[in-house]
Amino acid sequence: MEEVMAAAEIADYLGVSRQRVAVLVERADFPAPVAHLSVGRIWRTSDVRVWAAKRPNRVHEDEQK
């Protein structure tokens, strides 16, 4: 079974707030969710890791504004 992440797991993985994740997942370059469940959207862990690897040190952009 493939690993998946919800917003809380993405926040923990990236080291950002859930509010920041809400902004990041709306970006055009963020991976599309693989499902919409009653608890919210979920993403493939591998997709999130690849996305984050392409953006070193840029995940926190605008978070402190």
N, CA, C and O atoms as a Tripos MOL2 file, in Angstrom:
@<TRIPOS>MOLECULE
protein
  260   259    65     0     0
PROTEIN
NO_CHARGES

@<TRIPOS>ATOM
      1 N           0.8370   -1.1810    0.0000 N.3       1 MET1
      2 CA          0.0000    0.0000    0.0000 C.3       1 MET1
      3 C           0.8830    1.2470    0.0000 C.2       1 MET1
      4 O           1.8840    1.3170    0.7130 O.2       1 MET1
      5 N           0.5000    2.2040   -0.7960 N.am      2 GLU2
      6 CA          1.2580    3.4410   -0.9090 C.3       2 GLU2
      7 C           0.9940    4.3410    0.2980 C.2       2 GLU2
      8 O          -0.1310    4.4200    0.7920 O.2       2 GLU2
      9 N           2.0460    5.0180    0.7650 N.am      3 GLU3
     10 CA          1.8990    5.9260    1.8970 C.3       3 GLU3
     11 C           1.2400    7.2240    1.4420 C.2       3 GLU3
     12 O           1.4810    7.7100    0.3370 O.2       3 GLU3
     13 N           0.4080    7.7690    2.3140 N.am      4 VAL4
     14 CA         -0.2780    9.0240    2.0300 C.3       4 VAL4
     15 C          -0.1340    9.9740    3.2150 C.2       4 VAL4
     16 O           0.1890    9.5630    4.3290 O.2       4 VAL4
     17 N          -0.3820   11.2590    2.9440 N.am      5 MET5
     18 CA         -0.3090   12.3000    3.9640 C.3       5 MET5
     19 C          -1.5320   13.1830    3.8600 C.2       5 MET5
     20 O          -2.0260   13.4610    2.7670 O.2       5 MET5
     21 N          -2.0130   13.6170    5.0060 N.am      6 ALA6
     22 CA         -3.0320   14.6680    5.0660 C.3       6 ALA6
     23 C          -2.2980   15.9600    5.4540 C.2       6 ALA6
     24 O          -1.0800   15.9560    5.6290 O.2       6 ALA6
     25 N          -3.0280   17.0360    5.5840 N.am      7 ALA7
     26 CA         -2.4150   18.3380    5.8720 C.3       7 ALA7
     27 C          -1.5540   18.3100    7.1370 C.2       7 ALA7
     28 O          -0.4780   18.9080    7.1590 O.2       7 ALA7
     29 N          -2.0060   17.6360    8.1750 N.am      8 ALA8
     30 CA         -1.2390   17.5980    9.4300 C.3       8 ALA8
     31 C           0.1140   16.9170    9.2350 C.2       8 ALA8
     32 O           1.1250   17.3770    9.7660 O.2       8 ALA8
     33 N           0.1320   15.8310    8.4800 N.am      9 GLU9
     34 CA          1.3860   15.1270    8.2290 C.3       9 GLU9
     35 C           2.3110   15.9480    7.3300 C.2       9 GLU9
     36 O           3.5300   15.9390    7.5060 O.2       9 GLU9
     37 N           1.7240   16.6530    6.3710 N.am     10 ILE10
     38 CA          2.5290   17.5210    5.5090 C.3      10 ILE10
     39 C           3.1590   18.6230    6.3450 C.2      10 ILE10
     40 O           4.3370   18.9350    6.1750 O.2      10 ILE10
     41 N           2.3910   19.2110    7.2400 N.am     11 ALA11
     42 CA          2.9180   20.2600    8.1210 C.3      11 ALA11
     43 C           4.0870   19.7360    8.9470 C.2      11 ALA11
     44 O           5.1200   20.3970    9.0500 O.2      11 ALA11
     45 N           3.9320   18.5670    9.5300 N.am     12 ASP12
     46 CA          5.0150   17.9710   10.3200 C.3      12 ASP12
     47 C           6.2410   17.7000    9.4520 C.2      12 ASP12
     48 O           7.3660   18.0050    9.8460 O.2      12 ASP12
     49 N           6.0230   17.1330    8.2820 N.am     13 TYR13
     50 CA          7.1320   16.7910    7.3850 C.3      13 TYR13
     51 C           7.8960   18.0410    6.9500 C.2      13 TYR13
     52 O           9.1270   18.0480    6.9400 O.2      13 TYR13
     53 N           7.1680   19.0910    6.5920 N.am     14 LEU14
     54 CA          7.8060   20.3160    6.1060 C.3      14 LEU14
     55 C           8.2740   21.2320    7.2240 C.2      14 LEU14
     56 O           9.0670   22.1440    6.9910 O.2      14 LEU14
     57 N           7.7860   20.9950    8.4420 N.am     15 GLY15
     58 CA          8.1530   21.8510    9.5670 C.3      15 GLY15
     59 C           7.4820   23.2110    9.5070 C.2      15 GLY15
     60 O           8.0790   24.2250    9.8690 O.2      15 GLY15
     61 N           6.2280   23.2270    9.0420 N.am     16 VAL16
     62 CA          5.4640   24.4720    8.9330 C.3      16 VAL16
     63 C           4.1200   24.2950    9.6370 C.2      16 VAL16
     64 O           3.7710   23.1990   10.0760 O.2      16 VAL16
     65 N           3.3860   25.3790    9.7320 N.am     17 SER17
     66 CA          2.0710   25.3280   10.3590 C.3      17 SER17
     67 C           1.0340   24.7350    9.3930 C.2      17 SER17
     68 O           1.2580   24.6860    8.1830 O.2      17 SER17
     69 N          -0.0780   24.2950    9.9320 N.am     18 ARG18
     70 CA         -1.1630   23.8120    9.0780 C.3      18 ARG18
     71 C          -1.7100   24.9360    8.2140 C.2      18 ARG18
     72 O          -2.1600   24.7040    7.0920 O.2      18 ARG18
     73 N          -1.6700   26.1570    8.7400 N.am     19 GLN19
     74 CA         -2.1200   27.3030    7.9500 C.3      19 GLN19
     75 C          -1.2310   27.4890    6.7240 C.2      19 GLN19
     76 O          -1.7230   27.8130    5.6430 O.2      19 GLN19
     77 N           0.0790   27.2850    6.8900 N.am     20 ARG20
     78 CA          0.9990   27.3920    5.7600 C.3      20 ARG20
     79 C           0.7220   26.2850    4.7490 C.2      20 ARG20
     80 O           0.7750   26.5240    3.5430 O.2      20 ARG20
     81 N           0.4290   25.0910    5.2190 N.am     21 VAL21
     82 CA          0.0970   23.9930    4.3190 C.3      21 VAL21
     83 C          -1.1390   24.3470    3.4960 C.2      21 VAL21
     84 O          -1.1960   24.0540    2.3020 O.2      21 VAL21
     85 N          -2.1270   24.9740    4.1300 N.am     22 ALA22
     86 CA         -3.3370   25.3740    3.4070 C.3      22 ALA22
     87 C          -3.0000   26.2940    2.2400 C.2      22 ALA22
     88 O          -3.6540   26.2370    1.1990 O.2      22 ALA22
     89 N          -1.9940   27.1340    2.4030 N.am     23 VAL23
     90 CA         -1.5470   28.0210    1.3230 C.3      23 VAL23
     91 C          -0.7690   27.2170    0.2780 C.2      23 VAL23
     92 O          -1.0020   27.3620   -0.9220 O.2      23 VAL23
     93 N           0.1420   26.3800    0.7330 N.am     24 LEU24
     94 CA          0.9930   25.6230   -0.1910 C.3      24 LEU24
     95 C           0.2000   24.6980   -1.1040 C.2      24 LEU24
     96 O           0.4980   24.6010   -2.2950 O.2      24 LEU24
     97 N          -0.8100   24.0150   -0.5590 N.am     25 VAL25
     98 CA         -1.5460   23.0390   -1.3690 C.3      25 VAL25
     99 C          -2.4030   23.6930   -2.4460 C.2      25 VAL25
    100 O          -2.8860   23.0130   -3.3520 O.2      25 VAL25
    101 N          -2.5930   25.0000   -2.3540 N.am     26 GLU26
    102 CA         -3.3500   25.7180   -3.3820 C.3      26 GLU26
    103 C          -2.4570   26.2040   -4.5260 C.2      26 GLU26
    104 O          -2.9560   26.6920   -5.5400 O.2      26 GLU26
    105 N          -1.1590   26.0730   -4.3670 N.am     27 ARG27
    106 CA         -0.2290   26.4930   -5.4170 C.3      27 ARG27
    107 C          -0.3760   25.5810   -6.6360 C.2      27 ARG27
    108 O          -0.6530   24.3890   -6.5060 O.2      27 ARG27
    109 N          -0.1900   26.1550   -7.8000 N.am     28 ALA28
    110 CA         -0.2930   25.3940   -9.0530 C.3      28 ALA28
    111 C           0.7680   24.2990   -9.1450 C.2      28 ALA28
    112 O           0.5490   23.2730   -9.7900 O.2      28 ALA28
    113 N           1.9250   24.5150   -8.4970 N.am     29 ASP29
    114 CA          2.9980   23.5230   -8.5930 C.3      29 ASP29
    115 C           2.9350   22.4450   -7.5150 C.2      29 ASP29
    116 O           3.7510   21.5230   -7.5240 O.2      29 ASP29
    117 N           1.9880   22.5400   -6.5930 N.am     30 PHE30
    118 CA          1.8670   21.5170   -5.5520 C.3      30 PHE30
    119 C           1.1550   20.3040   -6.1430 C.2      30 PHE30
    120 O           0.2390   20.4640   -6.9500 O.2      30 PHE30
    121 N           1.5550   19.1040   -5.7600 N.am     31 PRO31
    122 CA          0.9060   17.9040   -6.3050 C.3      31 PRO31
    123 C          -0.5980   17.8930   -6.0290 C.2      31 PRO31
    124 O          -1.0630   18.3980   -5.0070 O.2      31 PRO31
    125 N          -1.3260   17.3180   -6.9420 N.am     32 ALA32
    126 CA         -2.7720   17.1750   -6.7610 C.3      32 ALA32
    127 C          -3.0510   16.1140   -5.7010 C.2      32 ALA32
    128 O          -2.3150   15.1320   -5.6010 O.2      32 ALA32
    129 N          -4.0930   16.2980   -4.9200 N.am     33 PRO33
    130 CA         -4.4500   15.2570   -3.9500 C.3      33 PRO33
    131 C          -4.8980   13.9950   -4.6870 C.2      33 PRO33
    132 O          -5.4180   14.0550   -5.8010 O.2      33 PRO33
    133 N          -4.6840   12.8660   -4.0430 N.am     34 VAL34
    134 CA         -5.1000   11.5980   -4.6560 C.3      34 VAL34
    135 C          -6.5170   11.2160   -4.2600 C.2      34 VAL34
    136 O          -7.1370   10.3570   -4.8870 O.2      34 VAL34
    137 N          -7.0300   11.8640   -3.2090 N.am     35 ALA35
    138 CA         -8.4030   11.5830   -2.7790 C.3      35 ALA35
    139 C          -8.9080   12.7150   -1.8980 C.2      35 ALA35
    140 O          -8.1420   13.4410   -1.2640 O.2      35 ALA35
    141 N         -10.2130   12.8310   -1.8870 N.am     36 HIS36
    142 CA        -10.9050   13.7620   -0.9960 C.3      36 HIS36
    143 C         -11.7510   12.9000   -0.0630 C.2      36 HIS36
    144 O         -12.7290   12.2890   -0.4940 O.2      36 HIS36
    145 N         -11.3790   12.8510    1.1960 N.am     37 LEU37
    146 CA        -12.0770   12.0370    2.1840 C.3      37 LEU37
    147 C         -12.8660   12.9410    3.1160 C.2      37 LEU37
    148 O         -12.7440   14.1640    3.0480 O.2      37 LEU37
    149 N         -13.6660   12.3530    3.9770 N.am     38 SER38
    150 CA        -14.4400   13.1530    4.9230 C.3      38 SER38
    151 C         -13.5370   13.9480    5.8630 C.2      38 SER38
    152 O         -13.9400   14.9890    6.3810 O.2      38 SER38
    153 N         -12.3240   13.4600    6.0820 N.am     39 VAL39
    154 CA        -11.3730   14.1680    6.9420 C.3      39 VAL39
    155 C         -10.5530   15.2000    6.1700 C.2      39 VAL39
    156 O          -9.7750   15.9450    6.7660 O.2      39 VAL39
    157 N         -10.7220   15.2480    4.8680 N.am     40 GLY40
    158 CA         -9.9920   16.2060    4.0390 C.3      40 GLY40
    159 C          -9.2590   15.5350    2.9020 C.2      40 GLY40
    160 O          -9.4340   14.3450    2.6410 O.2      40 GLY40
    161 N          -8.4310   16.3220    2.2260 N.am     41 ARG41
    162 CA         -7.6740   15.8150    1.0890 C.3      41 ARG41
    163 C          -6.4450   15.0480    1.5620 C.2      41 ARG41
    164 O          -5.9090   15.3120    2.6390 O.2      41 ARG41
    165 N          -6.0080   14.0930    0.7390 N.am     42 ILE42
    166 CA         -4.7780   13.3610    1.0270 C.3      42 ILE42
    167 C          -3.9030   13.3460   -0.2250 C.2      42 ILE42
    168 O          -4.3930   13.3910   -1.3530 O.2      42 ILE42
    169 N          -2.5970   13.2820    0.0120 N.am     43 TRP43
    170 CA         -1.6000   13.2980   -1.0460 C.3      43 TRP43
    171 C          -0.6820   12.1060   -0.8900 C.2      43 TRP43
    172 O          -0.4920   11.6010    0.2170 O.2      43 TRP43
    173 N          -0.1050   11.6500   -2.0060 N.am     44 ARG44
    174 CA          0.9210   10.6130   -1.9380 C.3      44 ARG44
    175 C           2.1440   11.2020   -1.2370 C.2      44 ARG44
    176 O           2.5900   12.3010   -1.5640 O.2      44 ARG44
    177 N           2.6690   10.4700   -0.2860 N.am     45 THR45
    178 CA          3.8700   10.9100    0.4210 C.3      45 THR45
    179 C           5.0030   11.1440   -0.5610 C.2      45 THR45
    180 O           5.7300   12.1300   -0.4420 O.2      45 THR45
    181 N           5.1630   10.2560   -1.5250 N.am     46 SER46
    182 CA          6.2510   10.4030   -2.4950 C.3      46 SER46
    183 C           6.1100   11.6840   -3.3050 C.2      46 SER46
    184 O           7.1150   12.3270   -3.6060 O.2      46 SER46
    185 N           4.8930   12.0700   -3.6640 N.am     47 ASP47
    186 CA          4.6690   13.3030   -4.4230 C.3      47 ASP47
    187 C           5.0670   14.5300   -3.6060 C.2      47 ASP47
    188 O           5.6970   15.4520   -4.1220 O.2      47 ASP47
    189 N           4.6940   14.5310   -2.3310 N.am     48 VAL48
    190 CA          5.0220   15.6600   -1.4550 C.3      48 VAL48
    191 C           6.5370   15.7500   -1.2570 C.2      48 VAL48
    192 O           7.0990   16.8450   -1.2630 O.2      48 VAL48
    193 N           7.1870   14.6180   -1.0850 N.am     49 ARG49
    194 CA          8.6450   14.6230   -0.8940 C.3      49 ARG49
    195 C           9.3740   15.1280   -2.1290 C.2      49 ARG49
    196 O          10.3350   15.8870   -2.0090 O.2      49 ARG49
    197 N           8.9350   14.7230   -3.3080 N.am     50 VAL50
    198 CA          9.5560   15.1930   -4.5520 C.3      50 VAL50
    199 C           9.3480   16.6960   -4.6850 C.2      50 VAL50
    200 O          10.2820   17.4220   -5.0260 O.2      50 VAL50
    201 N           8.1340   17.1690   -4.4180 N.am     51 TRP51
    202 CA          7.8420   18.6010   -4.4980 C.3      51 TRP51
    203 C           8.7460   19.3810   -3.5400 C.2      51 TRP51
    204 O           9.3360   20.3910   -3.9250 O.2      51 TRP51
    205 N           8.8530   18.9160   -2.3040 N.am     52 ALA52
    206 CA          9.6580   19.6110   -1.2930 C.3      52 ALA52
    207 C          11.1390   19.6150   -1.6790 C.2      52 ALA52
    208 O          11.8340   20.6020   -1.4390 O.2      52 ALA52
    209 N          11.6220   18.5370   -2.2660 N.am     53 ALA53
    210 CA         13.0260   18.4500   -2.6580 C.3      53 ALA53
    211 C          13.3630   19.4660   -3.7410 C.2      53 ALA53
    212 O          14.5050   19.9140   -3.8390 O.2      53 ALA53
    213 N          12.3880   19.8270   -4.5420 N.am     54 LYS54
    214 CA         12.6050   20.8080   -5.6040 C.3      54 LYS54
    215 C          12.5670   22.2390   -5.0810 C.2      54 LYS54
    216 O          12.8920   23.1740   -5.8130 O.2      54 LYS54
    217 N          12.1750   22.4190   -3.8280 N.am     55 ARG55
    218 CA         12.0160   23.7550   -3.2540 C.3      55 ARG55
    219 C          12.8020   23.9040   -1.9500 C.2      55 ARG55
    220 O          12.2540   24.3990   -0.9660 O.2      55 ARG55
    221 N          14.0710   23.4900   -1.9190 N.am     56 PRO56
    222 CA         14.8040   23.6060   -0.6470 C.3      56 PRO56
    223 C          14.8340   25.0570   -0.1630 C.2      56 PRO56
    224 O          15.0880   25.9820   -0.9350 O.2      56 PRO56
    225 N          14.5740   25.2260    1.1070 N.am     57 ASN57
    226 CA         14.5990   26.5330    1.7670 C.3      57 ASN57
    227 C          13.5420   27.5050    1.2620 C.2      57 ASN57
    228 O          13.5970   28.6850    1.6070 O.2      57 ASN57
    229 N          12.5810   27.0550    0.4570 N.am     58 ARG58
    230 CA         11.5680   27.9690   -0.0570 C.3      58 ARG58
    231 C          10.1690   27.6390    0.4720 C.2      58 ARG58
    232 O           9.2160   28.3620    0.1790 O.2      58 ARG58
    233 N          10.0370   26.5870    1.2250 N.am     59 VAL59
    234 CA          8.7350   26.2000    1.7580 C.3      59 VAL59
    235 C           8.2140   27.2490    2.7280 C.2      59 VAL59
    236 O           7.0030   27.4400    2.8450 O.2      59 VAL59
    237 N           9.1100   27.9250    3.4190 N.am     60 HIS60
    238 CA          8.7300   28.8910    4.4420 C.3      60 HIS60
    239 C           8.4630   30.2890    3.8900 C.2      60 HIS60
    240 O           8.1800   31.2060    4.6610 O.2      60 HIS60
    241 N           8.5490   30.4700    2.5670 N.am     61 GLU61
    242 CA          8.3350   31.7900    1.9580 C.3      61 GLU61
    243 C           7.0300   32.4000    2.4400 C.2      61 GLU61
    244 O           6.0040   31.7220    2.5040 O.2      61 GLU61
    245 N           7.0730   33.6630    2.7740 N.am     62 ASP62
    246 CA          5.8970   34.4330    3.1590 C.3      62 ASP62
    247 C           5.2230   33.9490    4.4440 C.2      62 ASP62
    248 O           4.2050   34.5180    4.8390 O.2      62 ASP62
    249 N           5.7480   32.9310    5.1010 N.am     63 GLU63
    250 CA          5.0910   32.4080    6.3040 C.3      63 GLU63
    251 C           5.1370   33.4140    7.4430 C.2      63 GLU63
    252 O           4.2290   33.4440    8.2740 O.2      63 GLU63
    253 N           6.1600   34.2260    7.4940 N.am     64 GLN64
    254 CA          6.3220   35.1270    8.6210 C.3      64 GLN64
    255 C           5.7380   36.5120    8.3660 C.2      64 GLN64
    256 O           5.8270   37.3890    9.2240 O.2      64 GLN64
    257 N           5.1530   36.7100    7.2130 N.am     65 LYS65
    258 CA          4.5690   38.0200    6.8960 C.3      65 LYS65
    259 C           3.2850   38.2490    7.6250 C.2      65 LYS65
    260 O           2.6660   39.3020    7.4700 O.2      65 LYS65
@<TRIPOS>BOND
     1     1     2 1
     2     2     3 1
     3     3     4 2
     4     3     5 am
     5     5     6 1
     6     6     7 1
     7     7     8 2
     8     7     9 am
     9     9    10 1
    10    10    11 1
    11    11    12 2
    12    11    13 am
    13    13    14 1
    14    14    15 1
    15    15    16 2
    16    15    17 am
    17    17    18 1
    18    18    19 1
    19    19    20 2
    20    19    21 am
    21    21    22 1
    22    22    23 1
    23    23    24 2
    24    23    25 am
    25    25    26 1
    26    26    27 1
    27    27    28 2
    28    27    29 am
    29    29    30 1
    30    30    31 1
    31    31    32 2
    32    31    33 am
    33    33    34 1
    34    34    35 1
    35    35    36 2
    36    35    37 am
    37    37    38 1
    38    38    39 1
    39    39    40 2
    40    39    41 am
    41    41    42 1
    42    42    43 1
    43    43    44 2
    44    43    45 am
    45    45    46 1
    46    46    47 1
    47    47    48 2
    48    47    49 am
    49    49    50 1
    50    50    51 1
    51    51    52 2
    52    51    53 am
    53    53    54 1
    54    54    55 1
    55    55    56 2
    56    55    57 am
    57    57    58 1
    58    58    59 1
    59    59    60 2
    60    59    61 am
    61    61    62 1
    62    62    63 1
    63    63    64 2
    64    63    65 am
    65    65    66 1
    66    66    67 1
    67    67    68 2
    68    67    69 am
    69    69    70 1
    70    70    71 1
    71    71    72 2
    72    71    73 am
    73    73    74 1
    74    74    75 1
    75    75    76 2
    76    75    77 am
    77    77    78 1
    78    78    79 1
    79    79    80 2
    80    79    81 am
    81    81    82 1
    82    82    83 1
    83    83    84 2
    84    83    85 am
    85    85    86 1
    86    86    87 1
    87    87    88 2
    88    87    89 am
    89    89    90 1
    90    90    91 1
    91    91    92 2
    92    91    93 am
    93    93    94 1
    94    94    95 1
    95    95    96 2
    96    95    97 am
    97    97    98 1
    98    98    99 1
    99    99   100 2
   100    99   101 am
   101   101   102 1
   102   102   103 1
   103   103   104 2
   104   103   105 am
   105   105   106 1
   106   106   107 1
   107   107   108 2
   108   107   109 am
   109   109   110 1
   110   110   111 1
   111   111   112 2
   112   111   113 am
   113   113   114 1
   114   114   115 1
   115   115   116 2
   116   115   117 am
   117   117   118 1
   118   118   119 1
   119   119   120 2
   120   119   121 am
   121   121   122 1
   122   122   123 1
   123   123   124 2
   124   123   125 am
   125   125   126 1
   126   126   127 1
   127   127   128 2
   128   127   129 am
   129   129   130 1
   130   130   131 1
   131   131   132 2
   132   131   133 am
   133   133   134 1
   134   134   135 1
   135   135   136 2
   136   135   137 am
   137   137   138 1
   138   138   139 1
   139   139   140 2
   140   139   141 am
   141   141   142 1
   142   142   143 1
   143   143   144 2
   144   143   145 am
   145   145   146 1
   146   146   147 1
   147   147   148 2
   148   147   149 am
   149   149   150 1
   150   150   151 1
   151   151   152 2
   152   151   153 am
   153   153   154 1
   154   154   155 1
   155   155   156 2
   156   155   157 am
   157   157   158 1
   158   158   159 1
   159   159   160 2
   160   159   161 am
   161   161   162 1
   162   162   163 1
   163   163   164 2
   164   163   165 am
   165   165   166 1
   166   166   167 1
   167   167   168 2
   168   167   169 am
   169   169   170 1
   170   170   171 1
   171   171   172 2
   172   171   173 am
   173   173   174 1
   174   174   175 1
   175   175   176 2
   176   175   177 am
   177   177   178 1
   178   178   179 1
   179   179   180 2
   180   179   181 am
   181   181   182 1
   182   182   183 1
   183   183   184 2
   184   183   185 am
   185   185   186 1
   186   186   187 1
   187   187   188 2
   188   187   189 am
   189   189   190 1
   190   190   191 1
   191   191   192 2
   192   191   193 am
   193   193   194 1
   194   194   195 1
   195   195   196 2
   196   195   197 am
   197   197   198 1
   198   198   199 1
   199   199   200 2
   200   199   201 am
   201   201   202 1
   202   202   203 1
   203   203   204 2
   204   203   205 am
   205   205   206 1
   206   206   207 1
   207   207   208 2
   208   207   209 am
   209   209   210 1
   210   210   211 1
   211   211   212 2
   212   211   213 am
   213   213   214 1
   214   214   215 1
   215   215   216 2
   216   215   217 am
   217   217   218 1
   218   218   219 1
   219   219   220 2
   220   219   221 am
   221   221   222 1
   222   222   223 1
   223   223   224 2
   224   223   225 am
   225   225   226 1
   226   226   227 1
   227   227   228 2
   228   227   229 am
   229   229   230 1
   230   230   231 1
   231   231   232 2
   232   231   233 am
   233   233   234 1
   234   234   235 1
   235   235   236 2
   236   235   237 am
   237   237   238 1
   238   238   239 1
   239   239   240 2
   240   239   241 am
   241   241   242 1
   242   242   243 1
   243   243   244 2
   244   243   245 am
   245   245   246 1
   246   246   247 1
   247   247   248 2
   248   247   249 am
   249   249   250 1
   250   250   251 1
   251   251   252 2
   252   251   253 am
   253   253   254 1
   254   254   255 1
   255   255   256 2
   256   255   257 am
   257   257   258 1
   258   258   259 1
   259   259   260 2
@<TRIPOS>SUBSTRUCTURE
     1 MET1         2 RESIDUE 1 A MET
     2 GLU2         6 RESIDUE 1 A GLU
     3 GLU3        10 RESIDUE 1 A GLU
     4 VAL4        14 RESIDUE 1 A VAL
     5 MET5        18 RESIDUE 1 A MET
     6 ALA6        22 RESIDUE 1 A ALA
     7 ALA7        26 RESIDUE 1 A ALA
     8 ALA8        30 RESIDUE 1 A ALA
     9 GLU9        34 RESIDUE 1 A GLU
    10 ILE10       38 RESIDUE 1 A ILE
    11 ALA11       42 RESIDUE 1 A ALA
    12 ASP12       46 RESIDUE 1 A ASP
    13 TYR13       50 RESIDUE 1 A TYR
    14 LEU14       54 RESIDUE 1 A LEU
    15 GLY15       58 RESIDUE 1 A GLY
    16 VAL16       62 RESIDUE 1 A VAL
    17 SER17       66 RESIDUE 1 A SER
    18 ARG18       70 RESIDUE 1 A ARG
    19 GLN19       74 RESIDUE 1 A GLN
    20 ARG20       78 RESIDUE 1 A ARG
    21 VAL21       82 RESIDUE 1 A VAL
    22 ALA22       86 RESIDUE 1 A ALA
    23 VAL23       90 RESIDUE 1 A VAL
    24 LEU24       94 RESIDUE 1 A LEU
    25 VAL25       98 RESIDUE 1 A VAL
    26 GLU26      102 RESIDUE 1 A GLU
    27 ARG27      106 RESIDUE 1 A ARG
    28 ALA28      110 RESIDUE 1 A ALA
    29 ASP29      114 RESIDUE 1 A ASP
    30 PHE30      118 RESIDUE 1 A PHE
    31 PRO31      122 RESIDUE 1 A PRO
    32 ALA32      126 RESIDUE 1 A ALA
    33 PRO33      130 RESIDUE 1 A PRO
    34 VAL34      134 RESIDUE 1 A VAL
    35 ALA35      138 RESIDUE 1 A ALA
    36 HIS36      142 RESIDUE 1 A HIS
    37 LEU37      146 RESIDUE 1 A LEU
    38 SER38      150 RESIDUE 1 A SER
    39 VAL39      154 RESIDUE 1 A VAL
    40 GLY40      158 RESIDUE 1 A GLY
    41 ARG41      162 RESIDUE 1 A ARG
    42 ILE42      166 RESIDUE 1 A ILE
    43 TRP43      170 RESIDUE 1 A TRP
    44 ARG44      174 RESIDUE 1 A ARG
    45 THR45      178 RESIDUE 1 A THR
    46 SER46      182 RESIDUE 1 A SER
    47 ASP47      186 RESIDUE 1 A ASP
    48 VAL48      190 RESIDUE 1 A VAL
    49 ARG49      194 RESIDUE 1 A ARG
    50 VAL50      198 RESIDUE 1 A VAL
    51 TRP51      202 RESIDUE 1 A TRP
    52 ALA52      206 RESIDUE 1 A ALA
    53 ALA53      210 RESIDUE 1 A ALA
    54 LYS54      214 RESIDUE 1 A LYS
    55 ARG55      218 RESIDUE 1 A ARG
    56 PRO56      222 RESIDUE 1 A PRO
    57 ASN57      226 RESIDUE 1 A ASN
    58 ARG58      230 RESIDUE 1 A ARG
    59 VAL59      234 RESIDUE 1 A VAL
    60 HIS60      238 RESIDUE 1 A HIS
    61 GLU61      242 RESIDUE 1 A GLU
    62 ASP62      246 RESIDUE 1 A ASP
    63 GLU63      250 RESIDUE 1 A GLU
    64 GLN64      254 RESIDUE 1 A GLN
    65 LYS65      258 RESIDUE 1 A LYS
